[in-house]
């Protein structure tokens, strides 16, 4: 594909509450064995984008460790590859990324040293499958300056968290509102854009000259009446990890056979860093129903409608229902957990009882007593 990729993975989201206190949102575990950034990286690899930059900043250590080897997404190559950029102090600049446009500006040398004519800019917290070649064909066919990937939202969805757009019959965007209090359209931007590399450099440099830092507000919205900006609609599965409720529901969606088939049994595949772990072990007394159990887990109790991530232990007579247990959690005997998300490396004492009530998801964070001195 005649494009390079830029993945925006540096922001923090307070709607994730305790879950983002020790990791970037793009590093959130998904579907038992994946991270949210794996989906964007896999889409770029499957679209034959050979050169990708990941711009990280907030709580980046876990994300950087996950990206330490590019071979998992087939970016280990002589031409191109996977590049990770964090804010650095230079003679000209000592600021952290002040926004998405500023993050690109501080790494403008990556764009200027490339030769591909197009750029795919995408957020790293989306769970979806997309062939960027089809979006590029649409972009070229419409002679667009910028193409925004978008989709229709279901009736009753909370649109205040998204950028909403309104298009004409030719798919040209006529109106773009960022996080409106009263949305006038149910079509939202998915945070994925295609535009010419030289044009992106020009726009980003102009933003920097005027002390503007946000890609959506200072480029898309500002230029919507000046540039030819079009919307490319997708109709397959797409979710954005923007809140605890979104994160919980995304993982619960992977308990549906049609969602698992779409992501893991239909070409192209989704890739991730692989850990050499033993298969999950089910001891006498284990009762697992409609759940995902990852490698390295040991199950002794009841697990129902839940996602259990790697290296977790579930003790005797435990009952886990409608919950997400993140990596390396130890749950001692006679524990009940329902409608909860248990943070990774937690140690849950025996005879504990955690329940999320009134439709709210409870986040459980306990001290890891196994490794303390």
C-alpha positions in Angstrom: 0.0 0.0 0.0 1.3 3.5 -0.9 0.9 4.8 2.6 2.6 5.0 6.0 0.8 4.6 9.3 0.6 6.8 12.4 -1.1 5.5 15.5 -2.0 8.0 18.1 -1.5 6.2 21.4 -0.4 8.9 23.9 -3.6 10.1 25.5 -5.2 9.5 28.9 -8.9 8.9 29.5 -10.3 9.6 32.9 -13.5 7.7 32.0 -11.4 4.5 32.4 -11.0 5.4 36.1 -8.6 3.0 38.0 -7.9 1.0 34.9 -5.7 3.7 33.3 -3.7 4.5 36.4 -0.9 2.1 35.5 -1.3 1.6 31.7 -2.2 3.5 28.6 -5.7 2.9 27.2 -4.2 1.5 24.0 -2.5 -1.2 26.2 -5.8 -2.4 27.7 -6.2 -6.2 27.5 -8.9 -7.4 25.1 -10.5 -10.8 24.6 -8.2 -12.8 26.8 -5.0 -12.6 24.9 -4.8 -9.2 23.0 -4.3 -5.5 23.6 -6.5 -2.9 22.1 -3.6 -1.5 19.9 -3.2 -5.0 18.3 -6.3 -4.4 16.2 -5.0 -1.2 14.6 -1.6 -2.7 14.1 -3.0 -5.8 12.5 -5.2 -3.8 10.2 -2.2 -1.8 9.0 -0.1 -5.0 8.5 -3.0 -6.8 6.7 -3.3 -3.7 4.4 0.4 -4.0 3.5 1.4 -0.8 5.2 5.1 -1.4 5.8 6.1 1.6 7.9 4.2 2.5 11.1 4.9 5.0 13.9 3.2 4.7 17.3 3.2 7.9 19.3 3.1 7.1 23.0 3.2 9.3 26.1 0.9 8.6 29.1 1.8 5.5 31.2 3.7 4.1 28.2 5.9 1.5 29.9 3.5 -1.4 29.5 2.7 -0.4 25.9 6.3 0.0 24.9 7.1 -3.4 26.4 4.3 -4.9 24.3 5.7 -3.2 21.2 9.3 -4.2 21.9 9.4 -6.7 19.1 7.8 -5.8 15.8 7.8 -9.3 14.4 4.4 -10.2 15.8 2.7 -7.9 13.4 5.1 -8.6 10.5 6.9 -5.3 10.8 10.3 -6.9 11.3 11.7 -5.9 7.9 14.6 -4.1 6.2 12.4 -1.7 4.4 10.0 0.2 6.8 9.2 -1.3 10.2 7.5 -0.4 13.5 8.7 2.8 15.2 7.8 4.0 18.7 8.1 7.7 19.5 7.8 9.3 23.0 8.2 13.0 23.8 11.9 14.0 24.0 13.7 17.2 25.1 15.5 18.9 22.3 17.2 22.2 21.8 14.0 23.6 20.2 11.3 21.9 22.3 10.9 20.6 25.9 7.1 20.1 25.9 5.1 16.9 26.3 2.5 16.3 23.6 -0.1 19.0 24.0 -2.5 17.4 21.7 -2.8 15.0 18.7 -1.6 17.5 16.2 1.3 18.5 18.4 2.3 14.8 18.8 2.6 14.6 15.0 4.4 17.9 14.8 7.0 16.8 17.3 7.7 13.7 15.1 7.5 15.5 11.8 10.9 14.2 10.8 9.3 10.8 10.4 6.9 12.1 7.8 9.5 14.2 6.0 11.9 11.3 5.7 9.3 9.0 4.2 8.5 8.7 0.5 5.0 7.2 0.5 2.4 9.7 -0.9 -0.4 8.9 1.7 -0.7 8.7 5.5 -3.2 6.7 7.5 -3.7 8.3 10.9 -5.6 6.2 13.4 -6.2 6.0 17.2 -4.9 2.9 18.9 -7.9 2.3 21.2 -10.4 1.0 18.6 -11.5 -2.7 18.2 -12.3 -3.3 14.5 -11.3 -4.9 11.2 -10.7 -2.6 8.2 -8.9 -2.9 4.9 -7.2 0.5 4.5 -6.7 -0.2 0.7 -10.5 0.2 0.2 -10.5 3.5 2.1 -7.6 4.7 0.0 -9.4 3.7 -3.3 -12.4 5.7 -2.0 -10.1 8.6 -1.1 -8.5 8.7 -4.6 -11.8 8.1 -6.4 -13.4 11.1 -4.7 -10.3 13.3 -5.2 -10.6 14.0 -1.5 -8.1 16.1 0.6 -9.1 14.1 3.8 -11.1 11.0 4.2 -12.7 10.3 7.6 -13.8 6.7 8.4 -17.2 6.8 10.1 -20.1 4.7 11.0 -23.8 4.9 12.0 -24.4 4.5 15.7 -27.3 2.5 17.2 -30.4 4.3 18.3 -30.0 5.5 21.9 -26.2 5.5 21.9 -24.3 8.1 23.9 -23.0 10.4 21.2 -21.5 13.0 23.5 -18.2 11.2 23.6 -17.6 11.2 19.8 -17.2 13.6 16.9 -20.4 13.6 14.9 -20.6 14.3 11.2 -23.2 15.1 8.6 -22.6 14.2 4.9 -24.3 15.0 1.7 -25.4 12.4 -0.9 -21.8 12.3 -2.3 -20.4 11.5 1.2 -18.8 14.9 1.5 -18.7 16.1 5.1 -20.7 19.3 5.5 -20.8 19.5 9.3 -18.4 18.2 12.0 -19.1 18.6 15.7 -16.7 17.4 18.4 -18.4 15.9 21.4 -21.7 17.8 21.0 -24.1 18.2 23.9 -27.0 17.7 21.5 -25.9 15.7 18.5 -27.7 16.5 15.2 -26.4 13.3 13.5 -26.0 9.7 14.5 -23.0 9.3 12.3 -19.7 9.4 14.2 -16.0 9.6 13.3 -14.1 6.4 14.1 -10.8 8.3 14.6 -9.3 7.0 11.3 -8.1 9.4 8.6 -6.4 9.3 5.2 -4.7 12.2 3.6 -1.7 13.1 1.5 1.7 13.1 3.3 2.8 16.5 1.9 -0.6 18.0 2.8 -0.5 16.7 6.3 3.0 18.2 6.8 1.7 21.6 5.6 -1.3 21.5 7.9 0.6 20.4 10.9 3.3 23.1 10.4 0.6 25.7 10.1 -1.1 24.5 13.3 2.2 24.8 15.1 2.8 28.3 13.9 -0.6 29.3 15.3 -0.2 27.4 18.6 -2.9 24.9 17.7 -2.6 21.4 19.0 -5.6 19.3 18.3 -6.0 17.3 15.0 -9.8 17.2 15.0 -10.6 20.7 16.2 -7.7 22.5 14.4 -7.6 20.6 11.1 -10.8 18.6 10.4 -13.3 21.1 11.8 -11.3 24.2 10.9 -10.8 23.1 7.2 -14.2 21.4 6.6 -15.4 24.3 4.3 -12.0 24.8 2.7 -10.8 21.3 1.9 -12.6 18.4 0.3 -13.3 16.2 3.3 -15.3 13.0 2.8 -16.6 10.2 5.0 -16.1 6.5 4.4 -18.7 4.4 6.2 -18.0 1.0 7.7 -20.7 -1.4 8.7 -18.8 -4.2 10.4 -18.0 -4.4 14.1 -16.3 -1.3 15.7 -15.9 -0.2 19.3 -13.9 2.4 21.0 -12.4 1.8 24.4 -13.5 5.2 25.8 -14.9 4.3 29.2 -15.1 1.5 31.8 -18.5 0.6 30.4 -17.2 0.5 26.8 -14.3 -1.7 27.9 -16.5 -4.1 29.8 -19.0 -4.4 26.9 -16.3 -4.9 24.3 -14.9 -7.9 26.2 -18.4 -9.3 26.8 -19.0 -9.0 23.0 -16.3 -11.6 22.5 -18.4 -14.1 24.3 -20.8 -14.0 21.2 -19.9 -16.6 18.6 -20.4 -14.3 15.7 -17.9 -11.7 17.1 -15.3 -14.4 17.7 -15.8 -15.8 14.3 -15.5 -12.4 12.7 -12.2 -11.5 14.4 -10.5 -14.9 14.8 -11.8 -17.3 12.2 -12.3 -15.0 9.1 -9.3 -13.8 7.1 -7.4 -11.6 7.8 -6.2 -12.4 11.3 -5.5 -10.3 14.3 -2.0 -10.6 15.7 -0.5 -10.0 19.1 2.7 -10.7 21.1 2.8 -14.3 22.1 3.7 -15.6 25.6 4.9 -19.2 25.9 2.3 -20.4 28.5 0.8 -23.7 29.2 -2.8 -24.3 28.1 -5.6 -23.5 30.7 -6.0 -26.2 33.3 -9.5 -27.3 34.6 -9.3 -29.2 37.8 -12.0 -31.5 39.3 -14.9 -29.3 40.3 -14.4 -26.7 37.6 -17.6 -25.6 35.8 -17.1 -23.2 32.9 -20.0 -21.8 30.8 -19.9 -19.3 28.0 -16.5 -17.9 28.9 -13.0 -17.2 27.5 -10.2 -18.8 29.5 -6.7 -17.8 28.5 -3.4 -19.7 28.6 -1.7 -20.2 31.9 -4.9 -20.1 33.9 -5.9 -22.7 36.5 -9.7 -23.0 37.2 -11.2 -24.9 40.2 -14.5 -23.1 40.6 -17.5 -21.9 38.6 -16.9 -19.4 35.8 -20.0 -18.1 33.8 -20.2 -15.4 31.1 -16.7 -14.1 32.0 -13.4 -13.3 30.4 -10.3 -14.6 32.3 -7.0 -13.3 31.1 -3.6 -15.0 31.3 -2.0 -16.6 34.3 -5.0 -16.2 36.6 -5.9 -18.7 39.4 -9.5 -19.4 40.5 -9.7 -21.3 43.7 -12.1 -24.0 45.0 -15.8 -23.1 45.4 -15.3 -19.7 43.7 -18.1 -18.3 41.6 -17.2 -15.8 38.9 -20.1 -14.4 36.9 -20.4 -11.6 34.3 -16.9 -10.4 35.1 -13.5 -9.7 33.6 -10.4 -11.0 35.4 -7.2 -9.4 34.1 -3.7 -10.9 33.9 -2.1 -12.7 36.8 -4.9 -12.5 39.4 -5.0 -14.9 42.3 -8.5 -15.6 43.6 -8.6 -17.7 46.8 -11.2 -20.2 47.8 -14.9 -19.4 48.4 -14.9 -16.1 46.7 -17.8 -14.6 44.8 -17.2 -12.0 42.0 -20.1 -10.7 39.9 -20.3 -7.7 37.5 -16.7 -6.7 38.2 -13.4 -6.0 36.5 -10.5 -7.3 38.7 -7.3 -5.4 38.0 -4.2 -7.4 37.0 -1.8 -8.7 39.7 -4.5 -8.5 42.4 -4.7 -11.1 45.2 -8.3 -11.7 46.3 -8.4 -13.2 49.8 -10.5 -16.3 50.6 -14.2 -15.8 51.4 -14.3 -12.4 49.7 -17.5 -11.0 48.1 -17.5 -8.4 45.3 -20.6 -7.5 43.4 -21.3 -4.6 41.0 -24.9 -3.5 41.7 -27.5 -1.4 40.0 -26.0 -2.1 36.5 -22.7 -0.5 37.5 -19.4 -2.2 36.8 -17.3 -2.5 40.0 -13.5 -2.2 39.6 -11.6 -4.4 42.1 -8.0 -3.4 42.9 -6.3 -5.4 45.7 -2.8 -5.5 46.9 -0.6 -8.3 45.4 0.3 -10.1 48.5 2.1 -12.9 46.7 5.1 -10.8 45.8 5.4 -8.4 48.7 8.4 -8.6 51.1 
